[in-house]
């Protein structure tokens, strides 16, 4: 099994098959653009030559998903510098600016490849270089010196690292080994065709979506993540249109398709029979989702055997194990994530005794795919020694069953929400900003129940009960981290369990919450059974989560502003009686629910509008499921 470095593979493909399509980019209502191997190589070489004249160091890659991102990554590889994948900060997004600032402070890149000026650094300004376009296309480029396998190719930041970001060092030889293993496990070949909507700055979107296709020599069509979120069924239509064989995403992607496929008419003519590998990874794989998706789309030609549950993490480059789903087992039992891929040694270890065990334990991984550590700070606790061999400690619980890995939970304090990792400390810090730090603590965790995780924050707050505090916490956490909280429990100071040194015991707080010791900040209490107690508040919390961006979007439209954040003062956007009436009419027409103008006109912020509407509908006996169904429909038909 060959594991040539990806920079060499790209140049070899450009020499051997210059006109072969490497990547396509599709967006609704626009022509599909293509990038051949010769064009990709020419543009990457041109970028490498440009970088050679600039200060040496890591290169921030901050471009929209598409050909520019691929060009920037491979150009950085050919320059012999580490690429730092990042997402462009959305205008007005405080959480995006905060995250980008953390990445810039940690990796200190002297240069950035971007189509726009950087927004949100606050820590110095890298030199911004635009990615080369068609003007660089040529067949007369010279071969640069390609990088050494032991050098760092990528500094991969985990998705939720906003407070103290940790950049994972990924070497060129690790990328080569992991992409080769993915090609083998996915059985990518000459007749394969792939499609991705995954964010290219995450490890799954970068390694699986942009680098593996080059390793395999298969064409990849790129969709923008926001286009998928707006219309997930368009993803499936693209699979049909291109006869895609390989595509996938986290569990939530399949669940979102199920929620949007409300009628058979929406699936008319849809043909998914070409889909051979529908991988599911990046968050817990839920058996109920696999079963429901297989049943719903069976008439469209989808085969349940196409599902390929995966397990991996950035510290192991990407994939650790994968295997096709057998469709068996109870709906609440963990799904097998298959056998370890070539080169990945997986051991189940007692996390306290640091010795291998036959049952459940921490998942440890060794092999050429494993990271060298973090770009800054220490890697304490990241590695463990077994018989003189260094292993990556994943912080995940699992067991081996007939040679296959079954992942059952997490040891480390990370919440996975829609495939994105969020550190509990970052969420807690954002929540504490609403009440001050003195003598107070917070605990953030997720509970796996129902169709997805329930995100919970328990916050200590002194004084009389503030009925608006829970909503302010939700808004602050959303703004700072991008996480939408399902439950905010407000408790008295010193209520949370602590260690003798004063640190919060999150697992103990979670157990106490499940036992009903804490109530929700909006009123409902968490009962003794998690699924029963969380059903009603989670349903309305889900409605709030989905209604907020809709209300913000309508208000931004009627006020002719680019962005309306949930906590923006509506008066600053010019919401008067005319605009309030226009927004109320648009929402009422789209949702077919009562939206009085007064609920908009008297609200101080967009989140106040949401709270007023949900309170009104709940008092009128409207079911939260109906509210969410109406909100889902607006994504398909539009609002204004």
C-alpha positions in Angstrom: 0.0 0.0 0.0 1.6 3.2 -1.2 1.6 6.3 1.0 3.2 9.0 -1.1 3.1 12.5 0.2 0.0 14.4 -1.1 2.1 17.2 -2.6 3.9 14.7 -4.7 0.7 12.9 -5.6 -0.9 16.2 -6.8 2.1 17.0 -9.1 2.2 13.4 -10.4 -1.5 13.5 -11.3 -1.0 16.9 -13.0 1.7 15.5 -15.1 -0.1 12.2 -15.9 -3.7 13.4 -16.3 -3.6 17.2 -16.6 -7.1 17.6 -17.9 -8.8 15.2 -15.5 -11.3 17.0 -13.2 -10.1 17.1 -9.6 -12.8 19.3 -8.1 -16.1 20.8 -8.9 -17.9 23.6 -7.1 -21.7 23.8 -7.2 -24.1 26.3 -5.7 -27.9 26.7 -6.2 -28.7 28.8 -9.3 -25.1 29.1 -10.5 -23.1 27.1 -13.1 -20.9 24.4 -11.9 -17.2 25.4 -12.0 -14.4 22.8 -12.4 -10.7 22.6 -11.5 -8.5 20.1 -13.3 -5.3 18.6 -11.9 -3.2 20.9 -14.1 -5.1 24.0 -13.0 -4.9 23.0 -9.3 -1.1 22.3 -9.6 -0.5 25.5 -11.5 -2.3 27.6 -9.0 -0.7 25.8 -6.0 2.8 26.3 -7.4 2.1 30.0 -8.1 1.0 30.4 -4.5 4.0 28.6 -3.2 6.3 30.9 -5.2 4.5 33.9 -3.8 4.8 32.6 -0.2 8.6 32.1 -0.7 9.0 35.9 -0.7 7.2 36.4 2.6 8.2 35.8 6.2 8.4 32.1 7.1 5.9 30.5 9.4 2.4 28.9 9.5 -0.1 30.1 6.8 -3.6 30.8 7.9 -6.1 29.5 5.2 -9.3 31.4 5.5 -11.3 31.0 2.3 -14.9 30.0 1.5 -15.4 26.3 0.7 -14.5 25.7 -2.9 -11.6 25.7 -5.4 -9.8 28.6 -3.5 -9.6 26.6 -0.3 -8.1 23.6 -2.1 -5.6 25.8 -3.9 -4.6 27.5 -0.7 -4.0 24.2 1.2 -1.9 22.6 -1.6 0.0 25.8 -2.2 0.9 26.0 1.4 2.0 22.3 1.3 4.3 23.1 -1.7 5.8 26.1 0.1 7.0 23.8 2.9 4.9 25.6 5.6 2.2 24.3 7.9 -1.4 25.2 6.8 -3.7 26.5 9.5 -7.3 25.8 8.3 -9.8 28.4 9.5 -13.2 29.7 8.6 -13.7 33.2 7.4 -15.4 35.2 10.2 -19.0 36.0 9.2 -19.9 39.7 9.4 -21.3 40.5 12.8 -20.5 37.1 14.3 -18.8 37.6 17.7 -18.1 33.9 18.1 -16.4 33.7 14.8 -14.2 36.7 15.6 -13.4 35.2 19.0 -12.4 31.9 17.6 -10.3 33.4 14.8 -8.5 35.6 17.4 -7.7 32.5 19.5 -6.2 30.7 16.4 -4.1 33.7 15.4 -2.8 34.2 19.0 -1.9 30.5 19.3 -0.3 29.8 15.9 1.0 33.3 15.1 0.9 33.0 11.3 2.8 35.7 9.6 0.8 35.1 6.4 -2.9 34.4 5.6 -4.4 33.2 2.3 -7.8 34.8 2.1 -10.2 36.4 -0.5 -11.2 39.1 2.1 -9.4 41.1 4.7 -9.2 39.3 8.0 -12.0 40.1 10.5 -11.5 39.5 14.2 -7.8 39.1 14.8 -7.1 41.6 17.5 -3.6 40.1 17.9 -1.7 41.5 15.0 -2.4 41.4 11.3 -0.9 38.7 9.0 0.0 39.6 5.5 -3.0 38.7 3.4 -2.4 36.9 0.1 -5.3 36.1 -2.3 -5.4 32.6 -3.7 -4.3 32.5 -7.4 -7.1 32.1 -9.9 -7.3 31.3 -13.7 -4.5 33.8 -14.4 -2.1 31.3 -12.9 -3.2 28.4 -15.1 -0.3 27.1 -17.2 1.3 23.9 -18.3 4.8 25.3 -18.0 5.2 25.3 -14.3 8.4 24.0 -12.6 8.5 21.3 -9.9 9.1 22.9 -6.5 10.9 21.1 -3.7 8.1 19.1 -2.0 8.1 18.9 1.8 9.7 16.2 4.0 7.3 13.6 5.4 8.3 14.4 9.0 7.5 18.1 8.7 4.2 19.6 9.9 1.6 19.8 7.1 -1.4 21.1 9.1 -2.1 22.7 12.4 -5.7 21.5 13.0 -7.7 23.4 15.6 -10.5 21.4 17.2 -13.8 23.0 16.4 -14.7 24.4 19.8 -11.4 25.8 20.9 -12.3 29.4 21.5 -11.0 30.1 25.0 -7.6 28.4 25.0 -7.3 26.9 21.5 -5.2 23.8 21.0 -3.7 23.3 17.5 -3.0 19.7 16.7 0.2 19.1 14.7 -0.4 16.8 11.7 2.6 15.7 9.8 2.8 15.1 6.0 3.5 11.4 6.5 0.5 11.1 8.8 -1.8 12.7 6.2 -0.3 10.3 3.6 -0.9 7.3 5.8 -4.5 8.3 6.8 -5.7 9.3 3.4 -4.3 6.0 2.0 -6.1 4.1 4.7 -9.4 5.9 3.9 -9.0 5.2 0.2 -8.6 1.5 1.1 -11.5 1.3 3.6 -13.9 3.3 1.4 -12.8 1.3 -1.7 -12.4 4.4 -3.7 -11.4 3.5 -7.3 -11.5 4.6 -10.9 -15.3 4.5 -11.1 -15.9 6.4 -7.8 -17.3 9.9 -7.6 -17.4 11.9 -4.3 -19.3 14.8 -3.0 -18.8 16.9 0.2 -20.6 19.8 2.0 -18.5 19.5 5.1 -16.6 22.6 6.4 -13.1 22.4 4.9 -11.5 23.8 8.1 -12.6 20.8 10.2 -10.6 17.6 10.0 -13.4 15.6 8.4 -14.0 18.2 5.7 -10.3 18.9 5.1 -8.8 15.4 5.2 -11.8 13.4 4.0 -13.3 16.1 1.7 -10.3 17.7 0.1 -7.2 15.6 0.5 -8.5 12.0 0.2 -9.9 12.6 -3.3 -6.5 13.7 -4.5 -4.9 10.6 -2.9 -7.5 8.4 -4.7 -7.6 10.4 -8.0 -11.4 10.7 -7.9 -13.4 13.8 -8.8 -15.0 15.6 -5.8 -17.9 18.0 -6.0 -17.9 20.7 -3.3 -21.0 22.3 -1.9 -21.0 25.1 0.6 -21.9 24.1 4.2 -24.5 26.8 4.4 -26.2 25.6 1.2 -26.6 22.2 2.7 -28.0 23.6 6.0 -30.5 25.7 4.1 -31.7 22.8 1.9 -30.3 19.3 3.0 -32.4 17.6 0.3 -30.4 19.5 -2.3 -27.4 17.5 -1.1 -29.4 14.3 -2.0 -30.4 15.8 -5.4 -26.7 16.5 -6.1 -25.9 12.9 -5.3 -28.5 11.9 -7.8 -27.4 14.4 -10.5 -23.8 13.3 -10.4 -24.2 9.6 -9.6 -22.1 10.1 -6.5 -20.8 6.9 -4.9 -19.2 8.4 -1.8 -20.6 11.1 0.5 -21.6 11.6 4.1 -21.4 13.6 7.3 -22.3 13.6 11.0 -25.4 11.9 12.3 -27.3 15.2 12.4 -27.0 15.5 8.6 -29.1 12.4 8.0 -31.5 13.4 10.7 -32.0 16.8 9.1 -32.8 15.2 5.8 -35.4 13.1 7.5 -37.0 16.2 9.1 -37.1 18.0 5.8 -38.5 15.1 3.8 -42.1 15.7 5.0 -43.9 14.5 1.8 -43.3 11.9 -0.9 -43.6 14.7 -3.5 -40.3 16.2 -2.2 -38.6 12.9 -3.1 -40.2 12.4 -6.5 -37.7 11.2 -9.0 -34.9 11.0 -6.5 -32.4 8.2 -7.3 -29.8 7.3 -4.7 -29.0 3.9 -6.1 -25.4 5.1 -7.0 -24.6 5.8 -3.3 -22.2 3.1 -2.2 -20.6 4.6 0.9 -22.7 6.9 3.2 -20.2 7.5 6.0 -21.4 8.8 9.4 -18.9 10.2 11.9 -17.8 13.3 13.8 -20.4 12.7 16.5 -22.1 9.7 18.1 -23.6 7.4 15.4 -27.2 6.7 16.3 -28.8 3.5 15.3 -32.3 5.0 15.2 -31.1 7.6 12.6 -29.6 4.9 10.4 -32.7 2.8 10.5 -35.1 5.8 9.9 -33.1 7.2 7.0 -32.8 3.7 5.4 -36.5 3.2 5.6 -37.5 6.7 4.4 -35.2 6.7 1.4 -35.5 3.0 0.4 -37.9 3.9 -2.4 -35.3 6.3 -3.7 -32.8 3.5 -4.1 -30.8 4.0 -0.9 -29.4 0.8 0.6 -28.9 0.4 4.3 -25.7 -1.4 3.7 -24.2 1.8 2.2 -24.0 3.2 5.8 -20.4 3.2 7.0 -20.1 4.3 10.7 -16.7 5.8 11.4 -14.7 6.8 14.5 -11.8 9.3 14.5 -10.4 12.5 15.8 -8.0 15.2 14.7 -5.2 13.9 16.9 -5.2 10.7 14.8 -5.3 12.8 11.6 -8.9 11.7 10.9 -10.1 8.1 10.7 -9.3 5.4 13.3 -11.9 2.8 12.4 -14.8 2.3 10.0 -17.1 -0.5 8.8 -20.4 -0.9 7.0 -23.5 -1.2 9.1 -25.2 -4.5 9.5 -28.6 -3.1 10.4 -28.8 -5.3 13.5 -29.1 -4.6 17.2 -31.4 -2.8 19.5 -32.3 0.8 18.7 -30.6 2.0 21.9 -27.4 -0.1 21.6 -24.1 1.5 20.4 -23.3 1.1 16.8 -20.1 -0.6 15.7 -17.6 1.7 14.1 -15.8 -1.2 12.3 -12.3 -2.4 12.4 -9.3 -0.1 12.8 -8.0 1.1 9.5 -4.5 0.1 8.2 -1.8 1.4 10.5 -4.0 2.3 13.4 -3.4 0.2 16.5 -6.4 0.4 18.9 -6.2 -0.7 22.5 -8.8 -0.5 25.2 -7.2 0.6 28.5 -8.3 1.0 32.1 -7.9 4.8 32.4 -6.9 4.6 36.1 -4.5 1.6 36.0 -3.2 2.3 32.5 -3.3 -1.3 31.5 -5.3 -3.0 28.7 -8.7 -4.5 29.5 -11.1 -6.9 27.8 -14.2 -4.9 28.5 -15.0 -1.2 28.4 -12.2 1.3 28.9 -10.5 4.3 27.3 -9.6 4.1 23.6 -5.9 4.4 23.0 -4.4 4.6 19.5 -0.9 4.2 18.1 0.7 4.3 14.7 1.9 6.7 12.0 -1.4 8.6 11.9 -1.0 10.0 15.4 -0.2 13.6 16.1 3.2 14.8 17.5 1.4 17.0 20.0 0.1 20.6 20.2 1.6 23.7 18.6 1.8 25.5 21.9 1.6 24.5 25.5 2.1 21.0 26.9 0.6 17.8 25.7 0.2 16.5 29.2 -2.4 13.8 29.4 -2.6 13.5 25.6 -0.3 10.4 25.4 0.2 7.2 27.4 2.9 4.5 27.4 2.1 0.8 26.8 5.1 -1.5 26.7 7.4 1.3 25.6 5.1 2.4 22.8 3.5 5.9 22.9 -0.3 5.8 22.4 -2.7 8.7 21.9 -5.3 8.8 24.8 -8.5 9.7 23.0 -10.5 10.4 26.1 -13.3 8.3 24.7 -14.8 5.1 26.2 -15.2 2.0 24.1 -14.7 -1.7 23.7 -13.7 -4.2 21.1 -16.4 -6.6 19.8 -15.2 -9.3 17.4 -12.4 -7.1 16.3 -14.7 -4.0 15.8 -14.6 -0.8 17.8 -17.7 0.1 19.7 -17.7 3.7 21.1 -19.8 4.1 24.2 -19.1 7.5 25.7 -16.5 10.2 26.5 -14.1 10.7 29.4 -12.9 14.2 28.5 -15.1 17.3 29.0 -16.0 17.9 25.4 -19.5 18.3 24.1 -20.2 17.2 20.5 -23.0 19.2 18.9 -23.8 18.6 15.2 -20.4 17.2 14.6 -18.5 20.1 16.2 -16.4 19.7 19.4 -17.0 22.3 22.1 -14.9 22.4 25.3 -17.0 22.6 28.4 -14.8 25.3 29.9 -15.5 27.6 27.0 -19.2 27.3 27.4 -19.0 27.7 31.2 -16.8 30.9 30.7 -19.4 32.4 28.4 -22.2 31.6 30.8 -20.4 33.1 33.8 -19.9 36.4 32.0 -23.6 37.0 32.5 -23.4 36.9 36.3 -19.8 37.7 37.1 -17.1 35.4 38.3 -16.7 36.1 42.0 -17.4 32.9 44.0 -19.5 31.4 41.3 -19.1 28.3 39.0 -20.9 26.7 36.1 -21.0 23.1 34.7 -21.6 22.3 31.1 -22.3 18.9 29.7 -24.4 17.0 27.2 -27.0 14.2 27.7 -27.5 11.7 25.0 -31.3 11.2 24.8 -33.9 11.2 22.0 -32.7 12.0 18.5 -29.7 14.1 19.6 -27.7 15.5 22.5 -29.3 17.8 25.1 -26.9 20.6 26.0 -27.1 21.7 29.6 -25.5 24.4 31.7 -25.9 24.6 35.5 -25.0 28.1 36.6 -24.6 29.4 40.2 -26.2 32.8 40.7 -26.8 34.8 43.9 -29.8 37.0 44.8 -33.4 36.9 43.8 -34.6 34.8 40.9 -34.2 36.7 37.6 -36.7 35.4 35.1 -34.6 36.6 32.1 -31.3 35.2 33.2 -31.6 31.9 31.4 -32.3 33.6 28.1 -29.3 35.9 28.6 -27.1 32.9 29.3 -28.4 31.2 26.1 -27.7 34.4 24.1 -24.2 34.9 25.5 -23.2 31.2 25.0 -24.5 31.3 21.5 -22.7 34.5 20.7 -19.4 33.4 22.2 -19.3 29.7 21.2 -22.0 29.0 18.7 -23.6 26.5 21.0 -27.4 26.6 21.4 -28.3 25.5 25.0 -31.3 23.3 25.6 -31.4 23.6 29.4 -30.1 26.3 31.7 -30.4 25.4 35.4 -29.9 28.4 37.8 -28.8 27.3 41.2 -27.6 28.9 44.4 -23.9 29.6 45.0 -21.9 26.6 46.2 -24.5 24.2 44.9 -22.3 22.5 42.3 -20.1 19.6 43.4 -16.4 20.4 43.6 -13.1 18.6 44.3 -11.1 19.3 47.4 -9.1 21.8 45.3 -12.2 23.7 44.2 -12.6 22.3 40.7 -16.0 21.6 39.3 -16.9 17.9 39.1 -18.9 17.9 35.9 -19.7 14.2 35.9 -21.1 14.5 39.4 -23.1 17.6 38.4 -24.5 15.6 35.4 -25.6 12.8 37.7 -27.2 15.2 40.1 -29.1 16.9 37.2 -30.4 13.5 36.0 -31.5 12.7 39.5 -33.7 15.8 39.5 -31.6 18.0 41.9 -31.6 21.0 39.7 -34.3 22.8 37.8 -34.4 24.5 34.5 -33.9 28.3 34.5 -37.2 28.7 32.6 -39.2 26.9 35.2 -39.6 23.2 34.4 -37.5 20.9 36.6 -35.4 18.0 35.5 -37.0 14.9 36.8 -35.6 11.6 37.9 -35.8 10.1 34.4 -33.8 12.0 31.9 -35.9 11.3 28.8 -39.2 12.0 30.5 -38.0 15.1 32.3 -36.3 16.7 29.4 -39.0 15.9 26.8 -41.1 19.1 27.2 -38.4 21.7 28.0 -36.3 20.2 25.2 -39.1 20.5 22.7 -39.7 24.1 23.5 -36.0 24.8 23.7 -35.6 23.2 20.3 -38.4 25.5 19.0 -36.6 28.5 20.5 -33.3 27.4 18.9 -34.8 27.1 15.5 -37.1 30.2 15.7 -34.3 32.6 16.7 -32.4 32.7 13.4 -35.7 32.9 11.5 -36.8 36.0 13.5 -33.3 37.5 13.2 -33.3 37.0 9.5 -36.7 38.6 9.0 -35.8 41.6 11.2 -32.6 42.0 9.3 -34.5 42.0 6.0 -37.2 44.5 6.9 -34.6 46.8 8.5 -32.2 46.5 5.6 -29.3 45.6 7.8 -26.8 42.8 7.0 -27.1 41.0 10.3 -29.5 41.1 13.3 -28.0 39.2 16.3 -30.4 37.8 18.9 -29.2 40.3 21.5 -29.1 43.4 19.3 -31.3 46.3 20.5 -34.1 46.5 17.9 -34.2 50.3 18.3 -30.7 50.6 16.9 -31.9 48.8 13.8 -34.8 51.3 13.4 -37.7 49.0 14.3 -40.7 51.2 14.3 -44.4 50.4 14.0 -44.2 50.0 10.2 -41.2 47.6 10.3 -42.7 45.7 13.3 -45.9 45.2 11.3 -44.0 44.1 8.2 -41.9 41.6 10.3 -45.0 40.3 12.1 -46.8 39.8 8.8 -43.9 37.9 7.2 -43.6 35.6 10.2 -47.3 35.0 10.5 -47.6 34.2 6.8 -44.6 31.8 6.8 -45.5 30.0 10.1 -49.3 30.2 9.8 -49.4 31.1 13.6 -50.5 34.2 15.3 -47.8 36.9 15.4 -49.2 40.1 16.8 -47.4 43.3 15.8 -47.2 44.3 19.5 -45.0 41.2 20.3 -42.4 42.7 17.8 -42.9 46.4 18.6 -42.6 46.1 22.4 -39.6 43.7 22.3 -36.2 45.1 23.2 -34.3 42.4 21.2 -34.9 39.6 18.7 -34.6 37.0 21.5 -37.4 38.9 23.3 -39.6 38.6 20.2 -38.9 34.8 20.2 -39.7 34.5 23.9 -42.9 36.4 23.6 -44.1 34.3 20.6 -43.2 31.0 22.3 -45.0 32.0 25.5 -48.1 33.1 23.5 -48.2 29.8 21.4 -47.6 27.7 24.5 -50.5 29.4 26.3 -52.7 28.9 23.2 -52.0 25.1 23.3 -49.8 25.0 20.2 -47.6 21.9 20.2 -43.8 22.6 20.0 -43.6 19.9 17.3 -46.0 22.0 15.2 -43.9 25.1 15.7 -40.7 23.3 14.7 -42.4 21.7 11.6 -43.6 25.2 10.4 -40.1 26.6 11.0 -38.6 23.7 9.0 -40.9 24.4 6.1 -39.7 28.0 5.8 -36.2 26.7 4.9 -37.7 25.1 1.8 -40.1 27.8 0.7 -38.5 30.9 2.0 -40.0 33.7 4.0 -39.6 37.0 2.2 
